Amino acid sequence: MHNETSLGREDGEAMPSAASTMKIFIRPTSLDKLGQNYSVSFDGQTIIDNTRNPSADACRRLVALGHSGRLEVWAIGEQSARLIIRNIKTAAGLTISETTAHGPRVATYQPFSASALAFKAA
């Protein structure tokens, strides 16, 4: 029986094959005072029109569409992947946080709450 586990992996989990690797393509769309914005495409379809965090947002979208596994992030015209994400479900729970108190860092993703901006009548 053939086992696709990686040498040195203690958990015995099979490594994803190249055939199971998904690819997204990011394209710069605009630059504003907060930074660069991108669109994201997957399988020839735009899955995100506008985001400053294309990799993490794409992971969340792909997981919502029922996908799992390994992801390569490509920019149009580049010769190699910009980023390889080993597990999109794990990456979907992360984001990049940047405030006036600290520079960019990886943080736990917290979904936006529309009720946080709801007008409260006095």
Chimera marker file (.cmm) of the C-alpha trace (Angstrom):
<marker_set name="trace">
<marker id="1" x="0.000" y="0.000" z="0.000" r="1" g="1" b="0" radius="0.5"/>
<marker id="2" x="1.395" y="3.380" z="-1.023" r="1" g="1" b="0" radius="0.5"/>
<marker id="3" x="1.413" y="6.159" z="1.576" r="1" g="1" b="0" radius="0.5"/>
<marker id="4" x="2.039" y="9.768" z="0.471" r="1" g="1" b="0" radius="0.5"/>
<marker id="5" x="3.283" y="10.980" z="3.836" r="1" g="1" b="0" radius="0.5"/>
<marker id="6" x="6.274" y="13.251" z="3.889" r="1" g="1" b="0" radius="0.5"/>
<marker id="7" x="9.490" y="12.079" z="5.476" r="1" g="1" b="0" radius="0.5"/>
<marker id="8" x="9.876" y="13.645" z="8.878" r="1" g="1" b="0" radius="0.5"/>
<marker id="9" x="6.182" y="14.403" z="9.422" r="1" g="1" b="0" radius="0.5"/>
<marker id="10" x="5.259" y="13.206" z="12.853" r="1" g="1" b="0" radius="0.5"/>
<marker id="11" x="1.489" y="13.368" z="12.371" r="1" g="1" b="0" radius="0.5"/>
<marker id="12" x="1.538" y="11.013" z="9.370" r="1" g="1" b="0" radius="0.5"/>
<marker id="13" x="-0.772" y="13.291" z="7.383" r="1" g="1" b="0" radius="0.5"/>
<marker id="14" x="-0.442" y="12.953" z="3.618" r="1" g="1" b="0" radius="0.5"/>
<marker id="15" x="1.118" y="15.849" z="1.790" r="1" g="1" b="0" radius="0.5"/>
<marker id="16" x="-0.997" y="17.359" z="-1.002" r="1" g="1" b="0" radius="0.5"/>
<marker id="17" x="0.049" y="16.363" z="-4.489" r="1" g="1" b="0" radius="0.5"/>
<marker id="18" x="0.835" y="18.895" z="-7.207" r="1" g="1" b="0" radius="0.5"/>
<marker id="19" x="-2.441" y="17.906" z="-8.870" r="1" g="1" b="0" radius="0.5"/>
<marker id="20" x="-4.425" y="19.082" z="-5.819" r="1" g="1" b="0" radius="0.5"/>
<marker id="21" x="-2.770" y="22.499" z="-5.705" r="1" g="1" b="0" radius="0.5"/>
<marker id="22" x="-5.105" y="25.387" z="-6.506" r="1" g="1" b="0" radius="0.5"/>
<marker id="23" x="-3.873" y="28.632" z="-8.057" r="1" g="1" b="0" radius="0.5"/>
<marker id="24" x="-5.207" y="32.135" z="-7.688" r="1" g="1" b="0" radius="0.5"/>
<marker id="25" x="-4.058" y="35.148" z="-9.665" r="1" g="1" b="0" radius="0.5"/>
<marker id="26" x="-3.932" y="38.601" z="-8.114" r="1" g="1" b="0" radius="0.5"/>
<marker id="27" x="-3.971" y="41.825" z="-10.113" r="1" g="1" b="0" radius="0.5"/>
<marker id="28" x="-3.428" y="45.354" z="-8.780" r="1" g="1" b="0" radius="0.5"/>
<marker id="29" x="-6.558" y="47.443" z="-9.318" r="1" g="1" b="0" radius="0.5"/>
<marker id="30" x="-5.998" y="50.755" z="-7.556" r="1" g="1" b="0" radius="0.5"/>
<marker id="31" x="-3.829" y="52.504" z="-5.031" r="1" g="1" b="0" radius="0.5"/>
<marker id="32" x="-5.441" y="54.631" z="-2.329" r="1" g="1" b="0" radius="0.5"/>
<marker id="33" x="-4.292" y="56.321" z="0.882" r="1" g="1" b="0" radius="0.5"/>
<marker id="34" x="-4.543" y="52.987" z="2.753" r="1" g="1" b="0" radius="0.5"/>
<marker id="35" x="-2.531" y="50.956" z="0.243" r="1" g="1" b="0" radius="0.5"/>
<marker id="36" x="-2.673" y="48.758" z="-2.853" r="1" g="1" b="0" radius="0.5"/>
<marker id="37" x="-5.961" y="47.113" z="-3.823" r="1" g="1" b="0" radius="0.5"/>
<marker id="38" x="-6.193" y="43.860" z="-5.793" r="1" g="1" b="0" radius="0.5"/>
<marker id="39" x="-8.691" y="41.694" z="-7.612" r="1" g="1" b="0" radius="0.5"/>
<marker id="40" x="-8.426" y="37.901" z="-7.294" r="1" g="1" b="0" radius="0.5"/>
<marker id="41" x="-9.288" y="35.289" z="-9.913" r="1" g="1" b="0" radius="0.5"/>
<marker id="42" x="-9.624" y="31.516" z="-9.593" r="1" g="1" b="0" radius="0.5"/>
<marker id="43" x="-10.310" y="29.113" z="-12.459" r="1" g="1" b="0" radius="0.5"/>
<marker id="44" x="-10.702" y="32.061" z="-14.825" r="1" g="1" b="0" radius="0.5"/>
<marker id="45" x="-13.392" y="33.757" z="-12.709" r="1" g="1" b="0" radius="0.5"/>
<marker id="46" x="-13.034" y="36.851" z="-10.538" r="1" g="1" b="0" radius="0.5"/>
<marker id="47" x="-13.810" y="35.761" z="-6.974" r="1" g="1" b="0" radius="0.5"/>
<marker id="48" x="-12.876" y="39.059" z="-5.268" r="1" g="1" b="0" radius="0.5"/>
<marker id="49" x="-13.192" y="42.455" z="-6.960" r="1" g="1" b="0" radius="0.5"/>
<marker id="50" x="-11.355" y="44.638" z="-4.477" r="1" g="1" b="0" radius="0.5"/>
<marker id="51" x="-9.196" y="43.779" z="-1.452" r="1" g="1" b="0" radius="0.5"/>
<marker id="52" x="-6.002" y="44.900" z="0.263" r="1" g="1" b="0" radius="0.5"/>
<marker id="53" x="-5.436" y="41.395" z="1.661" r="1" g="1" b="0" radius="0.5"/>
<marker id="54" x="-5.808" y="39.137" z="-1.397" r="1" g="1" b="0" radius="0.5"/>
<marker id="55" x="-4.282" y="35.917" z="-0.050" r="1" g="1" b="0" radius="0.5"/>
<marker id="56" x="-6.226" y="35.658" z="3.217" r="1" g="1" b="0" radius="0.5"/>
<marker id="57" x="-9.470" y="36.924" z="1.672" r="1" g="1" b="0" radius="0.5"/>
<marker id="58" x="-9.111" y="34.387" z="-1.163" r="1" g="1" b="0" radius="0.5"/>
<marker id="59" x="-8.616" y="31.584" z="1.368" r="1" g="1" b="0" radius="0.5"/>
<marker id="60" x="-11.847" y="32.561" z="3.130" r="1" g="1" b="0" radius="0.5"/>
<marker id="61" x="-13.732" y="32.733" z="-0.187" r="1" g="1" b="0" radius="0.5"/>
<marker id="62" x="-12.373" y="29.368" z="-1.377" r="1" g="1" b="0" radius="0.5"/>
<marker id="63" x="-13.233" y="27.669" z="1.925" r="1" g="1" b="0" radius="0.5"/>
<marker id="64" x="-16.760" y="29.130" z="1.685" r="1" g="1" b="0" radius="0.5"/>
<marker id="65" x="-16.987" y="27.604" z="-1.808" r="1" g="1" b="0" radius="0.5"/>
<marker id="66" x="-16.083" y="24.195" z="-0.371" r="1" g="1" b="0" radius="0.5"/>
<marker id="67" x="-12.408" y="24.008" z="-1.288" r="1" g="1" b="0" radius="0.5"/>
<marker id="68" x="-9.540" y="22.825" z="0.887" r="1" g="1" b="0" radius="0.5"/>
<marker id="69" x="-5.867" y="22.054" z="0.485" r="1" g="1" b="0" radius="0.5"/>
<marker id="70" x="-2.832" y="23.849" z="-0.892" r="1" g="1" b="0" radius="0.5"/>
<marker id="71" x="-2.902" y="27.205" z="-2.691" r="1" g="1" b="0" radius="0.5"/>
<marker id="72" x="-0.400" y="29.079" z="-4.834" r="1" g="1" b="0" radius="0.5"/>
<marker id="73" x="-0.746" y="32.852" z="-5.137" r="1" g="1" b="0" radius="0.5"/>
<marker id="74" x="0.436" y="34.176" z="-8.515" r="1" g="1" b="0" radius="0.5"/>
<marker id="75" x="0.653" y="37.669" z="-9.959" r="1" g="1" b="0" radius="0.5"/>
<marker id="76" x="-0.067" y="38.076" z="-13.658" r="1" g="1" b="0" radius="0.5"/>
<marker id="77" x="3.170" y="37.937" z="-15.669" r="1" g="1" b="0" radius="0.5"/>
<marker id="78" x="5.407" y="36.599" z="-12.898" r="1" g="1" b="0" radius="0.5"/>
<marker id="79" x="7.496" y="33.461" z="-13.387" r="1" g="1" b="0" radius="0.5"/>
<marker id="80" x="6.908" y="31.918" z="-9.963" r="1" g="1" b="0" radius="0.5"/>
<marker id="81" x="4.318" y="31.932" z="-7.209" r="1" g="1" b="0" radius="0.5"/>
<marker id="82" x="4.481" y="34.860" z="-4.786" r="1" g="1" b="0" radius="0.5"/>
<marker id="83" x="3.223" y="32.744" z="-1.919" r="1" g="1" b="0" radius="0.5"/>
<marker id="84" x="2.426" y="29.091" z="-1.240" r="1" g="1" b="0" radius="0.5"/>
<marker id="85" x="-0.203" y="28.366" z="1.396" r="1" g="1" b="0" radius="0.5"/>
<marker id="86" x="-0.126" y="24.786" z="2.632" r="1" g="1" b="0" radius="0.5"/>
<marker id="87" x="-3.634" y="24.766" z="4.118" r="1" g="1" b="0" radius="0.5"/>
<marker id="88" x="-6.298" y="27.284" z="3.116" r="1" g="1" b="0" radius="0.5"/>
<marker id="89" x="-8.554" y="26.363" z="6.039" r="1" g="1" b="0" radius="0.5"/>
<marker id="90" x="-5.820" y="27.380" z="8.481" r="1" g="1" b="0" radius="0.5"/>
<marker id="91" x="-4.972" y="30.523" z="6.493" r="1" g="1" b="0" radius="0.5"/>
<marker id="92" x="-8.661" y="31.504" z="6.345" r="1" g="1" b="0" radius="0.5"/>
<marker id="93" x="-8.527" y="32.077" z="10.114" r="1" g="1" b="0" radius="0.5"/>
<marker id="94" x="-5.716" y="34.621" z="9.770" r="1" g="1" b="0" radius="0.5"/>
<marker id="95" x="-5.357" y="38.161" z="8.478" r="1" g="1" b="0" radius="0.5"/>
<marker id="96" x="-2.843" y="41.009" z="8.468" r="1" g="1" b="0" radius="0.5"/>
<marker id="97" x="-3.279" y="43.649" z="11.157" r="1" g="1" b="0" radius="0.5"/>
<marker id="98" x="-1.678" y="47.081" z="10.974" r="1" g="1" b="0" radius="0.5"/>
<marker id="99" x="-2.403" y="49.974" z="13.306" r="1" g="1" b="0" radius="0.5"/>
<marker id="100" x="-0.797" y="53.255" z="14.290" r="1" g="1" b="0" radius="0.5"/>
<marker id="101" x="0.661" y="51.380" z="17.293" r="1" g="1" b="0" radius="0.5"/>
<marker id="102" x="2.294" y="48.557" z="15.296" r="1" g="1" b="0" radius="0.5"/>
<marker id="103" x="3.333" y="47.665" z="11.772" r="1" g="1" b="0" radius="0.5"/>
<marker id="104" x="1.917" y="44.779" z="9.727" r="1" g="1" b="0" radius="0.5"/>
<marker id="105" x="1.620" y="41.466" z="11.562" r="1" g="1" b="0" radius="0.5"/>
<marker id="106" x="-0.343" y="38.233" z="11.295" r="1" g="1" b="0" radius="0.5"/>
<marker id="107" x="-3.431" y="38.177" z="13.512" r="1" g="1" b="0" radius="0.5"/>
<marker id="108" x="-6.546" y="36.083" z="14.060" r="1" g="1" b="0" radius="0.5"/>
<marker id="109" x="-9.276" y="37.022" z="11.607" r="1" g="1" b="0" radius="0.5"/>
<marker id="110" x="-12.382" y="38.631" z="13.100" r="1" g="1" b="0" radius="0.5"/>
<marker id="111" x="-15.340" y="38.938" z="10.684" r="1" g="1" b="0" radius="0.5"/>
<marker id="112" x="-16.642" y="42.463" z="10.174" r="1" g="1" b="0" radius="0.5"/>
<marker id="113" x="-19.732" y="43.205" z="12.222" r="1" g="1" b="0" radius="0.5"/>
<marker id="114" x="-22.140" y="45.564" z="10.475" r="1" g="1" b="0" radius="0.5"/>
<marker id="115" x="-23.881" y="46.133" z="13.809" r="1" g="1" b="0" radius="0.5"/>
<marker id="116" x="-20.702" y="47.770" z="15.113" r="1" g="1" b="0" radius="0.5"/>
<marker id="117" x="-21.437" y="50.726" z="12.819" r="1" g="1" b="0" radius="0.5"/>
<marker id="118" x="-25.205" y="50.778" z="13.321" r="1" g="1" b="0" radius="0.5"/>
<marker id="119" x="-26.583" y="54.176" z="14.258" r="1" g="1" b="0" radius="0.5"/>
<marker id="120" x="-27.986" y="54.260" z="17.778" r="1" g="1" b="0" radius="0.5"/>
<marker id="121" x="-30.842" y="56.685" z="18.328" r="1" g="1" b="0" radius="0.5"/>
<marker id="122" x="-30.553" y="58.783" z="21.471" r="1" g="1" b="0" radius="0.5"/>
<link id1="1" id2="2" r="1" g="1" b="0" radius="0.2"/>
<link id1="2" id2="3" r="1" g="1" b="0" radius="0.2"/>
<link id1="3" id2="4" r="1" g="1" b="0" radius="0.2"/>
<link id1="4" id2="5" r="1" g="1" b="0" radius="0.2"/>
<link id1="5" id2="6" r="1" g="1" b="0" radius="0.2"/>
<link id1="6" id2="7" r="1" g="1" b="0" radius="0.2"/>
<link id1="7" id2="8" r="1" g="1" b="0" radius="0.2"/>
<link id1="8" id2="9" r="1" g="1" b="0" radius="0.2"/>
<link id1="9" id2="10" r="1" g="1" b="0" radius="0.2"/>
<link id1="10" id2="11" r="1" g="1" b="0" radius="0.2"/>
<link id1="11" id2="12" r="1" g="1" b="0" radius="0.2"/>
<link id1="12" id2="13" r="1" g="1" b="0" radius="0.2"/>
<link id1="13" id2="14" r="1" g="1" b="0" radius="0.2"/>
<link id1="14" id2="15" r="1" g="1" b="0" radius="0.2"/>
<link id1="15" id2="16" r="1" g="1" b="0" radius="0.2"/>
<link id1="16" id2="17" r="1" g="1" b="0" radius="0.2"/>
<link id1="17" id2="18" r="1" g="1" b="0" radius="0.2"/>
<link id1="18" id2="19" r="1" g="1" b="0" radius="0.2"/>
<link id1="19" id2="20" r="1" g="1" b="0" radius="0.2"/>
<link id1="20" id2="21" r="1" g="1" b="0" radius="0.2"/>
<link id1="21" id2="22" r="1" g="1" b="0" radius="0.2"/>
<link id1="22" id2="23" r="1" g="1" b="0" radius="0.2"/>
<link id1="23" id2="24" r="1" g="1" b="0" radius="0.2"/>
<link id1="24" id2="25" r="1" g="1" b="0" radius="0.2"/>
<link id1="25" id2="26" r="1" g="1" b="0" radius="0.2"/>
<link id1="26" id2="27" r="1" g="1" b="0" radius="0.2"/>
<link id1="27" id2="28" r="1" g="1" b="0" radius="0.2"/>
<link id1="28" id2="29" r="1" g="1" b="0" radius="0.2"/>
<link id1="29" id2="30" r="1" g="1" b="0" radius="0.2"/>
<link id1="30" id2="31" r="1" g="1" b="0" radius="0.2"/>
<link id1="31" id2="32" r="1" g="1" b="0" radius="0.2"/>
<link id1="32" id2="33" r="1" g="1" b="0" radius="0.2"/>
<link id1="33" id2="34" r="1" g="1" b="0" radius="0.2"/>
<link id1="34" id2="35" r="1" g="1" b="0" radius="0.2"/>
<link id1="35" id2="36" r="1" g="1" b="0" radius="0.2"/>
<link id1="36" id2="37" r="1" g="1" b="0" radius="0.2"/>
<link id1="37" id2="38" r="1" g="1" b="0" radius="0.2"/>
<link id1="38" id2="39" r="1" g="1" b="0" radius="0.2"/>
<link id1="39" id2="40" r="1" g="1" b="0" radius="0.2"/>
<link id1="40" id2="41" r="1" g="1" b="0" radius="0.2"/>
<link id1="41" id2="42" r="1" g="1" b="0" radius="0.2"/>
<link id1="42" id2="43" r="1" g="1" b="0" radius="0.2"/>
<link id1="43" id2="44" r="1" g="1" b="0" radius="0.2"/>
<link id1="44" id2="45" r="1" g="1" b="0" radius="0.2"/>
<link id1="45" id2="46" r="1" g="1" b="0" radius="0.2"/>
<link id1="46" id2="47" r="1" g="1" b="0" radius="0.2"/>
<link id1="47" id2="48" r="1" g="1" b="0" radius="0.2"/>
<link id1="48" id2="49" r="1" g="1" b="0" radius="0.2"/>
<link id1="49" id2="50" r="1" g="1" b="0" radius="0.2"/>
<link id1="50" id2="51" r="1" g="1" b="0" radius="0.2"/>
<link id1="51" id2="52" r="1" g="1" b="0" radius="0.2"/>
<link id1="52" id2="53" r="1" g="1" b="0" radius="0.2"/>
<link id1="53" id2="54" r="1" g="1" b="0" radius="0.2"/>
<link id1="54" id2="55" r="1" g="1" b="0" radius="0.2"/>
<link id1="55" id2="56" r="1" g="1" b="0" radius="0.2"/>
<link id1="56" id2="57" r="1" g="1" b="0" radius="0.2"/>
<link id1="57" id2="58" r="1" g="1" b="0" radius="0.2"/>
<link id1="58" id2="59" r="1" g="1" b="0" radius="0.2"/>
<link id1="59" id2="60" r="1" g="1" b="0" radius="0.2"/>
<link id1="60" id2="61" r="1" g="1" b="0" radius="0.2"/>
<link id1="61" id2="62" r="1" g="1" b="0" radius="0.2"/>
<link id1="62" id2="63" r="1" g="1" b="0" radius="0.2"/>
<link id1="63" id2="64" r="1" g="1" b="0" radius="0.2"/>
<link id1="64" id2="65" r="1" g="1" b="0" radius="0.2"/>
<link id1="65" id2="66" r="1" g="1" b="0" radius="0.2"/>
<link id1="66" id2="67" r="1" g="1" b="0" radius="0.2"/>
<link id1="67" id2="68" r="1" g="1" b="0" radius="0.2"/>
<link id1="68" id2="69" r="1" g="1" b="0" radius="0.2"/>
<link id1="69" id2="70" r="1" g="1" b="0" radius="0.2"/>
<link id1="70" id2="71" r="1" g="1" b="0" radius="0.2"/>
<link id1="71" id2="72" r="1" g="1" b="0" radius="0.2"/>
<link id1="72" id2="73" r="1" g="1" b="0" radius="0.2"/>
<link id1="73" id2="74" r="1" g="1" b="0" radius="0.2"/>
<link id1="74" id2="75" r="1" g="1" b="0" radius="0.2"/>
<link id1="75" id2="76" r="1" g="1" b="0" radius="0.2"/>
<link id1="76" id2="77" r="1" g="1" b="0" radius="0.2"/>
<link id1="77" id2="78" r="1" g="1" b="0" radius="0.2"/>
<link id1="78" id2="79" r="1" g="1" b="0" radius="0.2"/>
<link id1="79" id2="80" r="1" g="1" b="0" radius="0.2"/>
<link id1="80" id2="81" r="1" g="1" b="0" radius="0.2"/>
<link id1="81" id2="82" r="1" g="1" b="0" radius="0.2"/>
<link id1="82" id2="83" r="1" g="1" b="0" radius="0.2"/>
<link id1="83" id2="84" r="1" g="1" b="0" radius="0.2"/>
<link id1="84" id2="85" r="1" g="1" b="0" radius="0.2"/>
<link id1="85" id2="86" r="1" g="1" b="0" radius="0.2"/>
<link id1="86" id2="87" r="1" g="1" b="0" radius="0.2"/>
<link id1="87" id2="88" r="1" g="1" b="0" radius="0.2"/>
<link id1="88" id2="89" r="1" g="1" b="0" radius="0.2"/>
<link id1="89" id2="90" r="1" g="1" b="0" radius="0.2"/>
<link id1="90" id2="91" r="1" g="1" b="0" radius="0.2"/>
<link id1="91" id2="92" r="1" g="1" b="0" radius="0.2"/>
<link id1="92" id2="93" r="1" g="1" b="0" radius="0.2"/>
<link id1="93" id2="94" r="1" g="1" b="0" radius="0.2"/>
<link id1="94" id2="95" r="1" g="1" b="0" radius="0.2"/>
<link id1="95" id2="96" r="1" g="1" b="0" radius="0.2"/>
<link id1="96" id2="97" r="1" g="1" b="0" radius="0.2"/>
<link id1="97" id2="98" r="1" g="1" b="0" radius="0.2"/>
<link id1="98" id2="99" r="1" g="1" b="0" radius="0.2"/>
<link id1="99" id2="100" r="1" g="1" b="0" radius="0.2"/>
<link id1="100" id2="101" r="1" g="1" b="0" radius="0.2"/>
<link id1="101" id2="102" r="1" g="1" b="0" radius="0.2"/>
<link id1="102" id2="103" r="1" g="1" b="0" radius="0.2"/>
<link id1="103" id2="104" r="1" g="1" b="0" radius="0.2"/>
<link id1="104" id2="105" r="1" g="1" b="0" radius="0.2"/>
<link id1="105" id2="106" r="1" g="1" b="0" radius="0.2"/>
<link id1="106" id2="107" r="1" g="1" b="0" radius="0.2"/>
<link id1="107" id2="108" r="1" g="1" b="0" radius="0.2"/>
<link id1="108" id2="109" r="1" g="1" b="0" radius="0.2"/>
<link id1="109" id2="110" r="1" g="1" b="0" radius="0.2"/>
<link id1="110" id2="111" r="1" g="1" b="0" radius="0.2"/>
<link id1="111" id2="112" r="1" g="1" b="0" radius="0.2"/>
<link id1="112" id2="113" r="1" g="1" b="0" radius="0.2"/>
<link id1="113" id2="114" r="1" g="1" b="0" radius="0.2"/>
<link id1="114" id2="115" r="1" g="1" b="0" radius="0.2"/>
<link id1="115" id2="116" r="1" g="1" b="0" radius="0.2"/>
<link id1="116" id2="117" r="1" g="1" b="0" radius="0.2"/>
<link id1="117" id2="118" r="1" g="1" b="0" radius="0.2"/>
<link id1="118" id2="119" r="1" g="1" b="0" radius="0.2"/>
<link id1="119" id2="120" r="1" g="1" b="0" radius="0.2"/>
<link id1="120" id2="121" r="1" g="1" b="0" radius="0.2"/>
<link id1="121" id2="122" r="1" g="1" b="0" radius="0.2"/>
</marker_set>
